[in-house]
């Protein structure tokens, strides 16, 4: 079936290329493209129909093909004009890359696979043993406590689950550092983590030397453990209680499966989401990858290991010597090796971990740069196009994943291209205004419609372009570095739990200001050329439109590097779970936990149930409710503030209990339910705007840049902390004390 589908795809491409090469007048091209675009707009309303989907993709592809043929034959400057030809051919190469990725991406996601839970039910009677690896280097103990507490509480047959903390911050190399202060700090940290593991029922492991980064850390543990399966969670990736129940069944069903991968879901906004205040209403950057692309890769047995939130088969890893470490993306590299040996992977599209994204723009860029270099390393050192053992669709899948990361070069080329004409009078893109509208404009419209058609629920219009733009300034040097020295990049841990005391410009903001200034200068000169050189106006139509879009994109990037203050170290999750408040000798009081984090909670009790004086003077505990009975553990609270609420008395409190059982109770309360993450993600995806509304949202981002810059420059901030409800995982809106379990019991 896969071969037949692939053959049909190749024949369709060949037929479209033939039709696209037919010569027609510019006016006829304009009319043809306009009709197709109108038809695409109508067909988009029926996108759930498979037959309609094929027609839509075919029509979009035809417009792209027509543009490609025209662009190749008509628009490249002559070679005898080297000052125009060189940048012209570089721009053409960038467009060629974009068109290639367009068609490869369509192939990857043309029929995303959605797996149902009934496909591979978990059988506890034949459950294989599972080792859980939690690699850590410098993460805070409270973050590790939450992850370990959740991991040891995953539902699984007794005696079959062992959880290991792999501490690369407590190696013998670290403990014997020549810097006495660093050695002592490593020793203190190791002691704290050993005690933490003992209190939670986890096992502490370290190694002799810090070699080969995360891959080396996991391989050291791999040699000292023996579980049939290995589940891997990053230090800040907290699993839900049903993680193993929903993944291990595939390993039981088919011994040829080496990997079951699940999405990375995050409970805090990345810098773009935080600075634009979109976290609670717009899908995150990763949802396009995990919600569509990984499912598309899964269709072709090309879904790959993403470093965390996954289960792997030990026997398969043993065949390739454990986790691979020739590149700094050991996850995708290991998956490639095992796919080459004929093993299968599975992707389950259900968020079953909650992780932390980088809080600062600098950390965000550091993480993305590492991903960029690692995937290009794989492309250079272990090129999947020529690797033996992969079938052709798998080669395309890996090629798509690896080559995507060259986008930085292409994105910057698109931004600076019109400046060659504005500043130097070089025509690097030779077309009349009519040709531009007939070919280029409709090509861009088709690309936007296609993106909305395939990714509409997970990516709003032009948001991908904005993400690519803000990364491109830093990914370009990274790309050039790895091209020159493929084995040079080193693994760097991404900082988490960062805070920012006030609104300020990112430390990486300078190139965004410089590019914006350059584009504004180009706009001014374009206006001057319009009046001073009227004979060039036909070219200026194209240049002005192109440069204006680049300026809008640059303004959007400028707004993103205007960082909003980030006071909370631990993100809050909206909970609305029933609980009981225990205060001194008073009877248990009905309560709802409105929101919580690993550090504290907001608890609501009925008006008149208790006074602020009693809360301040008595020991206070929180008792959670679950599994049809009250949990026996009470978590000690430290009351921080008490405020009247329209539905009761709101108590802000921090958790004042560091015992292992307390960590488990907090983990059960906040992170145990995958239904909560599914509901939040679904709510964001239901908000997806249409193309025009999405373009309006993009423009609002760009035009808001001046306000954001002005506010920081003048330092006239009002000091009001952003409402965390707008940047928290929201699932419910109100509480009802008459529906509290204690009321039912009474």
C-alpha positions in Angstrom: 0.0 0.0 0.0 2.8 2.4 0.9 4.5 1.7 -2.5 1.3 2.3 -4.4 0.6 5.5 -2.7 4.1 6.7 -3.3 3.9 5.8 -7.0 0.7 7.7 -7.4 2.3 10.7 -5.7 5.3 10.6 -8.1 3.0 10.3 -11.2 0.9 13.2 -10.0 4.0 15.4 -9.5 5.2 14.5 -13.0 1.9 15.3 -14.6 1.7 18.6 -12.8 5.2 19.5 -13.9 4.2 18.8 -17.5 1.0 20.9 -17.3 2.9 23.7 -15.4 5.4 23.9 -18.3 2.8 24.8 -20.9 3.2 28.4 -22.2 0.3 30.8 -21.8 0.1 34.6 -21.7 0.5 36.5 -18.5 -3.1 37.6 -18.6 -4.3 34.0 -19.0 -2.1 33.0 -16.1 -3.7 35.7 -14.0 -7.2 34.6 -14.8 -6.3 30.9 -14.3 -4.6 31.5 -10.9 -7.5 33.7 -9.7 -10.0 31.0 -10.6 -8.0 28.3 -8.8 -7.6 30.5 -5.7 -11.3 31.1 -5.5 -11.9 27.4 -5.9 -9.4 26.6 -3.1 -11.3 29.0 -0.8 -14.5 27.1 -1.5 -12.9 23.7 -1.2 -11.3 24.6 2.2 -14.7 24.6 3.7 -14.9 20.8 2.9 -11.4 19.9 4.0 -12.5 16.8 6.1 -13.6 15.0 2.9 -10.6 12.9 1.7 -11.4 13.3 -2.0 -11.7 17.1 -1.6 -8.4 17.1 0.3 -6.6 15.5 -2.7 -8.1 18.0 -5.1 -7.1 20.9 -2.8 -3.5 19.7 -2.6 -3.4 19.1 -6.3 -4.6 22.6 -7.2 -2.2 24.2 -4.7 0.7 22.2 -6.1 -0.2 23.2 -9.6 0.1 26.9 -8.8 3.4 26.3 -7.1 4.6 24.3 -10.1 3.5 27.1 -12.5 5.5 29.6 -10.4 8.5 27.4 -10.2 8.7 27.0 -14.0 8.2 30.7 -14.6 10.7 31.6 -11.9 13.3 29.4 -13.4 12.8 30.4 -17.1 12.0 34.1 -16.9 13.3 35.9 -13.7 17.0 35.1 -13.1 19.4 37.9 -14.0 21.8 37.1 -16.9 25.2 35.7 -15.9 27.0 38.6 -17.6 25.7 40.9 -14.9 27.6 39.3 -11.9 26.6 41.9 -9.3 22.9 41.1 -10.0 23.4 37.5 -10.9 25.1 36.3 -7.7 22.5 37.6 -5.3 19.8 36.6 -7.8 20.9 33.0 -8.0 21.2 32.9 -4.1 17.6 34.1 -3.9 16.6 31.5 -6.5 18.3 28.8 -4.5 16.5 29.9 -1.4 13.2 29.7 -3.2 14.1 26.3 -4.7 14.7 25.1 -1.1 11.3 26.4 -0.1 9.5 24.8 -3.0 11.3 21.5 -2.4 10.3 21.5 1.3 6.8 22.4 0.3 6.4 19.2 -1.7 8.3 17.0 0.7 6.2 18.3 3.6 3.0 17.6 1.7 4.1 14.1 1.2 4.9 13.7 4.9 1.6 15.0 6.2 -0.8 14.1 3.4 -2.4 11.4 5.5 -1.5 11.7 9.2 -2.0 8.5 11.2 -4.2 8.7 14.3 -3.8 5.7 16.6 -6.7 4.6 18.8 -6.3 3.3 22.4 -8.0 0.1 21.5 -5.3 -0.6 18.9 -2.9 -2.0 21.4 -4.4 -2.5 24.9 -2.1 -3.0 27.8 -2.0 -6.4 29.4 -0.8 -6.2 33.0 -0.5 -10.0 33.2 2.4 -10.1 30.7 3.8 -6.6 31.5 7.5 -6.3 30.7 9.8 -4.7 33.3 10.4 -1.0 32.8 13.4 1.2 33.8 12.6 4.9 34.0 15.6 7.2 33.2 15.5 10.8 34.4 18.8 12.4 33.2 19.8 15.6 35.1 22.7 17.9 35.0 22.0 21.1 36.9 18.2 21.2 37.4 16.8 22.4 40.8 15.8 19.6 43.3 12.2 20.8 43.4 11.8 20.3 39.7 13.4 16.8 40.0 11.2 16.0 43.0 8.0 16.6 40.9 9.3 14.5 38.0 10.4 11.6 40.2 7.3 11.7 42.4 5.1 11.4 39.3 7.3 8.7 37.7 7.2 6.4 40.8 3.4 6.8 40.9 2.7 5.7 37.3 0.2 2.9 37.2 2.0 -0.3 36.6 2.2 -3.9 38.0 4.1 -4.0 41.3 7.8 -5.0 41.0 8.0 -4.2 37.3 8.8 -0.5 37.5 12.1 1.0 38.7 12.8 4.8 38.5 16.4 6.1 38.2 17.7 9.6 38.6 20.8 9.9 36.3 22.8 12.7 37.9 25.5 14.1 35.7 26.1 16.9 38.2 27.4 14.5 40.8 30.0 12.5 38.8 33.4 11.7 40.2 34.8 14.3 37.8 32.5 17.0 39.3 33.2 15.9 42.9 37.0 16.1 42.3 37.0 19.4 40.4 40.1 21.5 40.9 37.9 24.4 41.9 37.2 23.5 45.5 34.0 25.6 45.6 32.5 23.7 42.6 33.5 20.4 44.1 31.8 21.2 47.3 28.6 22.4 45.5 28.5 19.2 43.5 28.9 17.1 46.7 26.1 19.1 48.4 23.8 18.6 45.4 24.6 14.9 45.1 23.7 14.4 48.8 20.4 16.3 48.5 19.4 14.2 45.4 20.4 10.9 47.1 18.1 11.8 50.0 15.3 12.9 47.6 15.5 9.5 45.7 15.5 7.6 49.0 12.4 9.4 50.2 10.5 8.8 46.9 11.5 5.2 46.3 13.7 6.1 43.3 17.3 5.1 42.6 20.3 7.5 42.4 22.9 6.8 39.7 25.9 8.7 38.5 29.1 8.0 36.6 32.8 8.6 36.6 33.2 11.3 33.9 31.0 13.7 32.0 31.5 12.4 28.5 29.2 12.4 25.5 26.6 14.6 27.4 23.1 13.2 27.7 23.8 10.2 25.5 26.8 9.2 27.6 24.8 9.7 30.8 22.0 7.4 29.6 24.5 4.8 28.3 26.2 4.6 31.7 22.8 3.8 33.2 21.9 1.5 30.4 24.9 -0.7 31.3 23.9 -0.9 35.0 20.2 -1.6 34.6 18.2 -4.5 33.1 14.6 -3.6 32.4 13.0 -4.9 29.2 11.9 -1.4 28.3 13.3 2.0 29.0 11.1 5.1 29.6 12.9 8.4 29.3 11.8 11.7 30.8 13.7 15.0 30.8 14.3 16.4 34.3 11.4 18.8 33.9 9.0 16.5 32.0 6.5 15.2 34.6 4.6 12.1 33.4 0.9 11.5 34.0 -0.2 8.4 35.9 -1.5 6.6 32.7 1.7 7.1 30.6 2.8 3.4 30.7 -0.7 2.0 30.4 -1.1 3.8 27.1 2.3 3.1 25.6 3.6 -0.3 26.7 0.7 -2.1 25.0 2.4 -1.4 21.6 5.6 -3.0 22.8 3.6 -6.1 23.9 1.8 -6.3 20.6 4.8 -6.2 18.3 8.3 -7.1 19.2 9.6 -5.3 16.1 8.7 -1.9 17.6 11.7 -0.1 19.1 10.0 3.2 20.1 6.7 4.6 21.3 7.0 8.4 21.3 4.4 10.8 22.8 4.1 14.6 22.5 6.0 17.1 24.6 3.4 19.3 26.2 4.3 22.4 28.1 2.6 24.2 31.0 4.4 27.5 30.6 4.6 29.8 27.6 7.7 30.2 25.5 9.1 33.8 25.1 7.0 34.5 22.0 3.8 33.3 23.8 4.6 35.1 27.0 5.6 38.4 25.3 2.6 38.4 23.0 0.2 37.0 25.7 -1.0 34.1 23.5 -0.4 31.1 25.6 -4.0 30.4 26.6 -5.5 31.0 23.2 -3.1 30.1 20.5 -1.5 26.6 20.0 2.1 26.4 20.9 4.9 26.1 18.4 5.4 22.4 19.1 1.8 21.5 18.4 2.3 21.7 14.7 5.1 19.2 15.0 3.5 16.9 17.5 -0.1 17.3 16.4 0.4 16.9 12.6 4.0 16.2 11.5 4.8 13.4 13.9 1.5 11.7 12.9 2.4 12.1 9.3 5.9 10.6 9.9 4.2 7.7 11.7 2.2 6.9 8.5 5.5 6.1 6.8 7.2 4.5 9.9 9.3 7.6 10.2 8.3 9.1 13.6 11.5 9.5 15.6 12.7 9.7 19.2 12.5 13.2 20.6 14.6 12.7 23.7 11.8 12.4 26.3 8.3 11.2 26.8 9.1 7.9 25.1 9.5 4.2 25.7 12.3 2.2 24.0 13.1 -1.5 23.8 16.3 -2.4 25.4 17.0 -5.3 23.1 16.9 -3.0 20.1 19.2 -0.5 21.7 21.7 -3.2 22.5 22.1 -4.0 18.8 23.4 -0.5 18.1 25.5 -0.1 21.3 23.0 2.0 23.2 22.1 5.6 22.6 24.1 7.1 19.8 26.3 10.2 20.5 28.0 11.2 17.3 25.8 14.2 17.2 24.2 16.5 19.8 20.7 15.2 18.9 21.2 11.7 20.2 17.5 11.1 20.1 16.9 11.4 16.4 20.3 9.9 15.6 19.4 6.7 17.7 16.0 6.5 15.9 17.7 6.7 12.5 20.1 3.8 13.4 17.2 1.6 14.5 15.0 2.4 11.5 17.9 1.5 9.3 17.9 -2.0 10.9 14.2 -2.5 10.0 12.6 -1.8 13.4 9.4 0.2 13.7 8.4 3.2 15.6 5.0 4.3 16.9 3.6 7.7 17.7 0.7 8.3 20.1 -0.8 11.7 19.8 -1.9 12.2 23.5 0.0 14.6 25.8 1.1 12.6 28.8 3.9 14.7 30.2 4.0 18.3 31.3 7.2 20.1 30.7 8.9 23.5 31.0 9.8 25.7 28.1 12.7 28.1 28.2 11.5 31.3 29.9 14.0 33.8 28.4 14.5 34.6 24.7 18.2 33.8 25.2 17.5 30.3 26.5 14.9 29.7 23.8 17.5 30.6 21.1 20.1 28.4 22.8 17.8 25.4 22.7 16.7 25.9 19.1 20.3 26.4 18.0 21.3 23.1 19.5 18.4 21.4 17.7 19.4 23.1 14.5 23.0 22.0 14.7 22.2 18.5 15.8 19.8 17.8 12.9 22.2 19.3 10.4 25.0 17.1 11.9 22.8 14.0 11.2 22.2 15.3 7.6 26.0 15.7 7.1 27.4 12.7 9.0 24.6 10.1 8.6 22.7 11.4 5.6 19.4 9.5 5.5 19.1 9.9 1.8 21.9 7.4 1.2 21.7 5.2 4.3 21.0 1.5 3.7 18.0 -0.1 5.3 15.5 2.8 4.8 12.7 2.7 2.3 12.2 5.7 0.2 9.3 7.3 2.1 11.5 7.1 5.3 14.3 8.8 3.5 11.9 11.7 2.6 10.7 11.8 6.2 14.2 12.2 7.6 15.2 14.5 4.8 12.3 16.7 5.7 13.2 16.7 9.4 16.9 17.4 8.8 16.7 19.9 6.0 14.0 22.0 7.7 16.7 23.4 9.9 18.3 25.3 7.0 15.4 27.7 7.2 17.5 30.4 8.8 19.6 31.0 5.7 16.5 31.1 3.5 14.5 33.4 5.8 17.2 36.0 6.0 17.7 35.9 2.3 14.0 36.6 1.7 14.3 39.6 4.1 17.3 41.3 2.6 16.6 40.5 -1.1 14.6 43.7 -2.0 17.4 45.8 -0.5 19.7 44.9 -3.4 17.5 47.0 -5.6 16.6 49.7 -3.1 20.2 50.5 -2.1 22.2 49.4 -5.2 19.7 49.3 -8.1 20.3 45.6 -8.7 17.4 43.7 -10.2 17.9 40.3 -8.6 14.3 39.2 -9.4 13.3 40.3 -12.9 9.6 40.6 -13.4 6.9 43.1 -14.4 4.2 44.1 -12.0 1.7 42.1 -14.0 3.9 39.0 -13.9 4.4 39.5 -10.1 0.7 39.6 -9.5 0.0 36.7 -11.9 2.6 34.3 -10.6 4.2 35.4 -7.3 1.2 36.8 -5.5 -1.0 33.8 -6.3 1.9 31.4 -5.3 2.1 33.1 -1.9 -1.7 32.9 -1.5 -1.7 29.2 -2.4 1.1 28.6 0.1 -0.8 30.4 2.9 -4.0 28.5 2.0 -2.1 25.2 2.0 -0.6 25.9 5.4 -4.0 26.8 6.8 -5.6 23.7 5.2 -3.0 21.2 6.6 -2.1 22.9 9.9 -5.0 25.3 10.6 -5.8 23.9 14.0 -2.2 23.9 15.2 -0.6 26.9 13.5 -2.1 30.4 12.9 -1.3 32.2 9.6 2.3 33.6 9.4 3.2 32.5 12.9 5.6 30.0 11.5 7.3 32.8 9.5 7.6 34.8 12.7 9.1 31.9 14.7 11.6 31.3 11.8 12.5 35.0 11.6 13.3 35.4 15.3 15.6 32.3 15.2 17.3 33.0 11.9 19.8 35.7 13.1 21.3 33.0 15.4 20.7 29.9 13.4 22.7 31.2 10.4 26.0 31.4 12.3 25.2 28.0 13.9 24.5 26.5 10.5 27.7 27.8 9.0 29.7 26.6 12.0 28.4 23.0 11.7 28.9 23.0 7.9 32.6 24.0 8.4 33.1 21.7 11.4 30.4 19.0 11.5 31.8 17.3 14.7 32.5 20.5 16.7 29.1 21.3 18.2 28.7 20.4 21.9 25.6 19.7 24.0 24.5 22.5 26.2 21.7 22.2 28.9 18.8 24.6 28.4 18.2 26.8 31.5 14.7 26.4 33.1 13.0 28.2 35.9 14.4 31.6 35.0 12.8 34.8 36.2 12.8 38.5 35.0 12.3 41.2 37.6 10.9 43.8 35.1 10.0 44.3 31.5 13.2 44.8 29.5 14.8 44.2 26.1 16.3 40.7 25.6 20.1 40.6 25.7 19.8 39.3 22.1 17.7 42.2 20.8 20.4 44.2 19.0 20.1 42.5 15.5 16.4 43.0 15.6 16.8 46.8 16.1 19.4 46.9 13.4 17.3 45.0 10.9 14.3 47.1 11.6 16.2 50.3 11.1 17.6 49.0 7.8 14.2 48.1 6.5 12.8 51.4 7.5 15.6 53.1 5.7 14.8 50.9 2.7 11.1 52.1 2.8 12.2 55.8 2.9 14.5 55.3 -0.1 11.8 53.4 -2.0 9.5 56.4 -1.5 12.3 58.7 -2.7 12.9 56.5 -5.8 9.1 56.6 -6.5 9.2 60.4 -7.0 12.7 60.9 -8.2 12.8 58.0 -10.7 9.3 57.5 -12.2 10.6 55.1 -14.9 11.3 52.5 -12.2 7.9 52.5 -10.6 6.9 49.2 -12.1 9.8 47.5 -10.3 9.1 49.5 -7.2 5.6 48.0 -7.0 7.2 44.7 -6.3 10.1 45.9 -4.2 7.8 48.0 -2.0 5.4 45.2 -1.3 8.2 42.8 -0.6 10.1 45.2 1.7 6.9 46.1 3.6 6.2 42.5 4.4 9.8 42.1 5.6 9.4 45.2 7.8 6.2 43.8 9.3 8.0 40.6 10.1 10.9 42.6 11.6 8.5 44.6 13.8 6.9 41.3 15.0 10.4 40.1 16.0 11.1 43.4 17.7 8.0 43.0 19.8 9.0 39.5 20.8 12.4 40.6 22.2 10.6 43.1 24.4 10.5 40.7 27.3 7.7 40.9 29.9 8.6 40.3 33.5 8.5 36.8 34.7 8.2 36.6 38.5 7.0 33.1 39.1 9.6 30.4 39.0 7.0 27.6 38.9 4.1 28.0 36.4 0.6 27.6 37.8 -1.9 25.1 36.5 -5.7 25.8 36.8 -7.0 22.8 38.8 -10.5 23.2 40.3 -10.1 20.0 42.2 -12.1 19.3 45.4 -10.1 19.1 48.6 -10.4 19.6 52.3 -8.7 22.2 54.4 -7.6 21.0 57.9 -6.9 23.8 60.3 -6.0 22.9 63.9 -8.8 21.0 65.7 -11.6 22.3 63.5 -13.6 19.8 61.4 -12.5 19.4 57.8 -13.6 22.4 55.7 -14.9 22.0 52.1 -12.3 23.4 49.7 -11.4 23.6 46.0 -7.8 23.9 44.8 -8.2 26.5 42.1 -4.7 26.4 40.8 -1.4 24.9 41.9 2.3 24.5 41.0 5.1 22.5 42.6 5.5 25.4 45.0 2.1 26.3 46.2 -1.7 26.5 45.6 -4.7 28.8 45.6 -7.4 27.3 47.8 -11.0 28.4 47.9 -13.2 27.8 51.0 -16.8 28.9 51.6 -17.4 32.3 53.2 -17.6 32.1 57.0 -16.0 28.6 57.2 -12.9 30.0 58.8 -11.4 33.4 59.6 -8.1 34.9 58.5 -7.0 35.0 62.2 -7.5 31.2 62.5 -5.7 30.6 59.3 -2.7 32.6 60.5 -2.6 31.2 64.0 -3.3 27.5 63.4 -1.4 24.8 61.5 -3.1 24.3 58.2 -3.0 21.3 55.9 -4.4 20.4 52.5 -6.1 17.0 52.1 -6.7 16.0 48.4 -9.5 13.9 47.2 -9.2 11.1 44.6 -9.9 7.5 43.7 -13.2 7.6 45.5 -11.6 8.1 48.9 -9.7 10.7 50.8 -6.0 10.4 50.5 -4.5 9.7 53.9 -1.7 12.3 53.5 -2.2 15.9 54.5 0.3 18.5 53.0 1.3 21.3 55.3 0.6 24.8 54.0 2.1 28.1 54.7 -0.6 30.8 54.3 0.7 33.7 52.3 -2.4 35.8 51.7 -6.2 35.7 52.3 -8.6 37.6 50.1 -12.4 37.6 49.7 -13.6 36.0 46.5 -17.0 36.2 44.9 -17.5 32.5 45.6 -15.8 32.3 49.0 -12.5 33.0 50.7 -9.4 32.6 48.5 -6.2 31.5 50.3 -2.8 31.8 48.7 -0.4 29.3 50.2 2.9 27.7 49.6 3.6 24.0 50.3 5.5 23.8 53.5 6.4 20.1 53.4 9.5 18.6 51.7 8.8 14.9 52.6 8.7 12.3 49.8 5.0 11.6 50.5 4.2 15.3 50.2 5.9 15.5 46.8 3.8 12.5 45.7 0.6 14.1 46.9 1.4 17.4 45.1 2.3 15.4 41.9 -1.0 13.6 42.1 -2.9 16.8 42.5 -1.3 18.8 39.7 0.2 16.5 37.1 -1.4 13.0 37.3 -4.3 13.5 34.8 -3.6 13.5 31.0 -7.2 14.4 30.5 -6.4 17.9 31.8 -3.7 18.4 29.2 -5.9 17.1 26.4 -8.7 19.5 27.4 -6.4 22.5 27.5 -4.8 21.6 24.1 -8.2 21.0 22.5 -9.5 24.3 23.8 -6.6 26.2 22.2 -7.1 24.4 18.9 -10.8 25.2 18.8 -9.9 28.9 18.7 -8.2 28.6 15.3 -9.0 31.7 13.2 -9.5 31.7 9.4 -6.9 33.0 7.1 -8.1 36.6 7.1 -8.6 36.8 10.9 -5.2 35.2 11.3 -3.6 37.8 9.1 -5.3 40.5 11.1 -3.8 39.0 14.3 -0.4 39.0 12.7 -0.7 42.7 11.8 -1.8 43.5 15.3 1.4 41.9 16.6 3.5 43.9 14.2 1.9 47.3 14.9 2.1 46.7 18.6 5.9 46.7 18.5 6.2 50.4 18.7 4.1 50.5 21.9 6.1 47.7 23.5 9.5 49.4 22.7 8.2 52.8 23.9 7.0 51.4 27.2 10.4 49.8 27.9 12.4 52.8 26.8 10.4 55.2 29.0 10.3 52.8 31.9 6.8 54.0 32.7 5.5 50.6 33.7 2.5 50.4 36.0 4.1 47.6 38.0 1.1 45.3 37.6 2.0 41.7 37.3 0.3 40.0 34.3 -2.6 37.8 35.4 -1.2 34.3 35.5 -4.6 32.9 34.6 -3.8 34.1 31.1 -0.6 32.2 31.0 -1.7 29.0 32.8 -3.2 25.7 31.8 -6.9 26.6 32.0 -9.5 23.8 32.0 -12.4 25.1 34.1 -14.1 28.3 35.0 -16.0 28.0 38.3 -16.6 25.9 41.3 -19.8 24.6 43.1 -19.5 23.9 46.8 -22.9 22.1 46.6 -21.2 19.5 44.3 -18.3 18.9 46.6 -17.7 15.2 47.5 -18.0 16.1 51.2 -21.5 17.3 50.5 -22.4 14.1 48.8 -21.0 12.1 51.7 -23.0 14.1 54.2 
